[in-house]
Amino acid sequence: MVVASKQVKLPTTTVDISKALKLRLQHHLSYDMIAEQLGIGKSTLHKALKPFLDLIDNPEAISGFNANKAAILEGAQVSLLSDLVDKDKRKKATLGNVGYVLDKLDGMIRLERGQSTSNIATLTEYRDSAREAQRIREEIARLEAELGIEGGDMGHLDDDDG
């Protein structure tokens, strides 16, 4: 005798992962408290957060890392630099790989410290200087016109040799 099986679709629970992560990482709530606040079971919460558990299971460590990120990255940079001068380790990795990682760490450290990661500051200074030079040229032209100077006797100020 063949018994027909009927598939039953169980209701699915949607978990606001963003909110759950925020409650865990920023508010340091326990999984029980997060599950209660979101109105879901603890096992449902664990399933939803499983891809992140290895990364987030210690919010205090994450807070400590964030508060000291530049110093920690500098420590990694020092470690990589020591690898760079270790002959045995250099045999196993290319200098290009180590150099690439050092460059990336340097960029991350600069970002953490609010420093430029490129020559934006230099470009900004150049742009500002060019604008100021243009403003001065316009002021000279206005003064020449006001004084009735034709041909720009003051034009020598535009010359590089003075």
Residue pairs with C-beta under 8 A, 6 or more apart in sequence:
13 40
13 41
13 44
15 38
15 40
15 44
15 45
15 48
15 49
16 38
17 48
17 49
17 52
19 38
20 34
20 38
20 45
20 48
20 49
21 49
21 52
21 56
23 29
23 33
23 34
23 37
23 38
24 31
24 34
24 49
24 56
24 59
25 56
25 59
25 62
28 59
28 60
29 37
31 42
31 45
31 46
32 42
34 45
35 41
35 42
35 44
35 45
38 45
46 53
49 56
56 62
65 72
69 112
70 109
70 112
70 113
73 105
73 108
73 109
73 112
74 109
76 105
77 102
77 105
77 106
77 109
80 98
80 101
80 102
80 105
81 102
83 89
83 90
83 93
83 98
84 90
84 95
84 98
84 99
84 102
90 98
107 117
110 116
110 117
111 117
136 157
137 158
140 152
140 154
140 155
140 157
141 152
143 149
143 154
144 150
144 152
144 153
144 154
156 162
